[in-house]
Amino acid sequence: MVQLAGVNLTGFILPRWDQIFTVQADSSVTFSTNFQTNLTASIADGDDVATGVVVHGVGFGCLTEGAATAGFFDETATGTPRTADGMWLCGDFANGFPPQRIPCVNDTPTAQGTSLRQMARLFTFLAGDAPLVDGPSDEAMLDLLTKAVQRRHTFPDRDTTVQFSLLQSNMGFGSVHTGTPTQQAVASEAAIVQENSTGSRFVLVFQNLPFANNASIKPVSQVFDAAIAAFLFP
């Protein structure tokens, strides 16, 4: 929260509980129908408007504090981005909240960014036995990430020759603001995959790969495939 100290973000910091939760007849609390619909569209479909609704419900403060408390963001390191390592989400994908930006190594200051290492850590928690949040919450997120694969919102499996299958995935497609125009359209993805012959699972992450067409992704897919094979069959 140090990064947001002194910033007038009235209305953008705290969760909007009434938009997120619904109290059921048995006094249990669940996500509201609207929030769950937008959460699904955000994760499974990569819908920016739906993501904005989710961010508005949760709030910048909760997102920032949650990432820092869970060890995914070092708020003391943002002044030296080349040594900083973490996740930062203080933007709502252009849906009305004022973005709060921090320095970024490979782009202009960003309101929505992560390092490869921390994204890999997050997916490793989801894929492994150590819970990220708790069992039911982790399973609910894995279900959304599975839906993304089922709906073909993925990149690495566009090379059909690879020997792994995607189980869960979250992809990103957008632009950076540095480099030539042909370098600015970029693809990113974090995925849990399974090597087909052994059933072994791996976490794969790539970030900001210049994207012209599906063929742009094939070299990344083949590097992943070769790395998995070298690990399993040295």
Secondary structure, DSSP 8 states (H G I E B T S, - for coil): -GGGTT---TTTSS--HHHHEEE-TTS-EEE-HHHHHHHHHHHHH--HHHHHHHHHHH-HHHHHHHHHHTTS--TTSTTSTTT---EEE---SSSSS----B--TTSSSBSEEE-HHHHHHHHHHHHSSS-SS-HHHHHHHHHHHHHHHHTT--SGGGSTT-SEEEEEEEEEEEE-SSS-HHHHEEEEEEEEEEETTT--EEEEEEEEEE-SSGGGGHHHHHHHHHHHHHHH--
